[in-house]
């Protein structure tokens, strides 16, 4: 099974939603982790919009990318256009993609819904390609 890392700036919204979606949609097909260039918290609104579609991310943790080793992952997905900020070993893995999704933090809940749905679509395509 491919090991996937979703990475963002603070591992609070987008990467957390991607982790929850990938663990649900890709169960038994891929292994999933998320992290940030810095750790913060799992955003309460991200937890809320994910629970609306039956996915509980309330037990996920916000972790720093520096806590992980690039060689442990086959696929690295940057959620925020932060690929240029990642250490080089992370962008040279088997698959690297930069999805450049809007940051919903501080935005109305509609933005969280839109970004969640965009992530769901991207994650589903990624799982299809990897499995």
C-alpha positions as CSV (number, residue, x, y, z in Angstrom):
1,X,0.0,0.0,0.0
2,X,1.2,3.5,-0.9
3,X,1.9,5.8,2.0
4,X,0.6,9.3,1.5
5,X,1.5,12.5,3.4
6,X,-0.8,15.6,3.1
7,X,1.1,18.7,4.2
8,X,0.0,22.3,4.7
9,X,1.2,25.3,6.6
10,X,-0.3,24.6,10.0
11,X,-1.9,21.2,9.7
12,X,-5.2,22.7,10.9
13,X,-7.8,22.7,8.1
14,X,-7.1,21.4,4.6
15,X,-4.5,18.7,5.4
16,X,-6.7,17.5,8.3
17,X,-9.8,17.2,6.0
18,X,-7.7,15.4,3.4
19,X,-6.4,13.0,6.0
20,X,-10.0,12.2,7.2
21,X,-11.3,11.8,3.6
22,X,-8.4,9.7,2.5
23,X,-8.6,7.4,5.5
24,X,-12.3,6.9,4.8
25,X,-12.3,6.7,1.0
26,X,-9.0,4.9,0.8
27,X,-9.5,2.4,3.6
28,X,-7.5,-0.7,2.8
29,X,-6.0,1.0,-0.3
30,X,-3.6,3.6,1.1
31,X,-2.0,4.6,4.4
32,X,-2.4,8.3,5.2
33,X,-0.8,10.9,7.5
34,X,-1.0,14.7,7.5
35,X,1.4,17.4,8.9
36,X,2.2,21.0,8.6
37,X,5.3,23.2,8.2
38,X,4.4,24.0,11.8
39,X,1.9,22.2,14.2
40,X,-1.1,24.1,15.5
41,X,-4.6,22.6,16.2
42,X,-7.3,20.7,14.3
43,X,-9.7,23.6,13.4
44,X,-13.1,23.2,15.1
45,X,-14.9,24.3,11.9
46,X,-13.0,21.6,9.9
47,X,-14.2,19.1,12.5
48,X,-17.8,20.4,12.0
49,X,-17.9,20.3,8.2
50,X,-16.4,16.8,8.1
51,X,-18.9,15.5,10.7
52,X,-21.7,16.8,8.4
53,X,-20.6,14.1,5.8
54,X,-20.1,11.4,8.5
55,X,-16.3,11.7,9.0
56,X,-15.0,12.3,12.5
57,X,-11.6,14.0,12.5
58,X,-11.9,15.2,16.1
59,X,-9.2,12.7,17.3
60,X,-6.7,13.7,14.7
61,X,-3.7,15.6,15.8
62,X,-1.8,18.6,14.3
63,X,1.8,17.5,13.7
64,X,4.9,19.1,12.4
65,X,6.4,17.8,9.1
66,X,9.8,17.7,10.9
67,X,8.4,14.8,13.1
68,X,8.4,12.5,10.0
69,X,10.9,11.1,7.5
70,X,10.3,11.7,3.7
71,X,11.7,8.3,2.9
72,X,8.8,6.7,4.7
73,X,6.3,8.1,2.1
74,X,5.6,7.4,-1.6
75,X,3.2,10.3,-2.2
76,X,3.4,13.9,-0.9
77,X,0.5,16.2,-1.4
78,X,1.0,19.9,-0.6
79,X,-2.5,21.4,0.0
80,X,-1.6,25.1,-0.1
81,X,1.0,25.9,-2.7
82,X,3.6,25.5,0.0
83,X,5.7,23.0,-2.0
84,X,8.4,25.7,-2.5
85,X,8.7,25.8,1.3
86,X,9.1,22.1,1.8
87,X,12.6,20.5,2.4
88,X,13.8,19.1,-1.0
89,X,13.6,15.5,0.1
90,X,9.8,15.9,0.4
91,X,9.3,17.1,-3.2
92,X,11.4,14.3,-4.7
93,X,9.3,11.4,-3.6
94,X,7.6,9.0,-6.2
95,X,4.6,11.3,-6.5
96,X,4.5,15.0,-5.5
97,X,1.6,17.3,-6.2
98,X,0.7,20.8,-5.1
99,X,-3.1,21.2,-5.0
100,X,-3.1,25.0,-4.1
101,X,-6.4,25.0,-2.3
102,X,-7.8,28.1,-0.6
103,X,-7.2,28.4,3.1
104,X,-10.7,28.4,4.8
105,X,-9.3,29.5,8.2
106,X,-11.0,32.8,9.2
107,X,-13.5,32.4,6.3
108,X,-17.3,31.8,6.4
109,X,-18.5,28.2,6.8
110,X,-19.4,28.2,3.1
111,X,-15.7,28.4,2.3
112,X,-15.0,25.4,4.5
113,X,-17.8,23.4,2.6
114,X,-16.4,24.4,-0.8
115,X,-12.8,23.5,0.2
116,X,-13.9,20.2,1.8
117,X,-15.8,19.3,-1.4
118,X,-12.8,20.2,-3.6
119,X,-10.5,18.1,-1.4
120,X,-13.0,15.2,-1.5
121,X,-12.9,15.2,-5.3
122,X,-9.1,15.4,-5.4
123,X,-8.6,12.7,-2.8
124,X,-11.0,10.4,-4.7
125,X,-9.0,10.9,-8.0
126,X,-5.7,10.3,-6.1
127,X,-7.0,7.0,-4.6
128,X,-8.1,5.9,-8.1
129,X,-4.6,6.6,-9.5
130,X,-2.8,4.9,-6.7
131,X,-4.9,1.7,-6.4
